[in-house]
Amino acid sequence: MSDFDTRSTTERSIINFSKFNLEGRVRLGRYSYKHVHGELETHAHDGMMEICYCDKGMQVYEVNGKEYQLKGGDVFITFPNEPHGTARHPEEKGTLYWLIVQIPEKERFFHYDKEESAVFIKELMGIKERHFKGAEGMKKILDQLFALHDEPVQQPIHKLQTLNLISSFLLMVIEYSQKKVIREQSDRIEEIKNYIHNNIYQNLPIEILAKELCMSDSHFKSWFKKELGMPPVDYILRTKVDEGKKLLRLPGGESVTTIAFKLNFSSSQYFATVFKKYTGLSPAEFRQNGIRT
């Protein structure tokens, strides 16, 4: 199945660069979800490579029966005609970009000559790691592409800038795919993760967590996001929701209100709001359907 997404909404922006006569050769998308959406059905892009950059949150993708979990700062690649999707997982709360580019068989690659095109394509198609740690500069480039496309008056220079930015992004992807940087979690992040899990039924304000590691609140928040790819509040809520799932699965378990207060939510309504934001279901629906995710 070949699918080329064209739907733009208040939470999703997709551009095809038709303003620069690049339609069919490149497409850029970005979503910023405040709650989960349905799963992304398995699909493929005919003759086109897709590169995803996860800015915030988490996302699971599946290729060839193998699942990959992206965190903030990660890159994920699928090659031309390669079926991929999120399997049974929803599209998660967070911000994610995707760039889809045509990989020509004979013609030139963008504005490069024949020899340069052959080198560029060989490097892209030769990427061995489909999931790896990216760079903060990737987001900046992608945002610049959106900004250029949204300029009210298009100038000839804008196409040159667009082609340069796309090339810079792809070259950065090639570079970072070769670094083989493994996201290794430090002893300190493991320490604070264990603290959160062991105290998940308690209130967990940032100042308490920062104090555990002798950090200022601001330093702790930036350090935590760099280590885990998401803000500490997001991680805490995700962990509370995961614990809530376990409690809701118990046969003859406690009421939703009891579970909400046990997990230190201010009300069952707030617990239900957070739970649905991360799962797409209310606690009652989750329990009734017997969800095992």
Summary of the structure (lengths in Angstrom):
residues: 293
radius of gyration: 21.5
end to end distance: 26.0
largest distance: 68.6
contacts: 847
relative contact order: 0.12
helix: 43%
strand: 20%
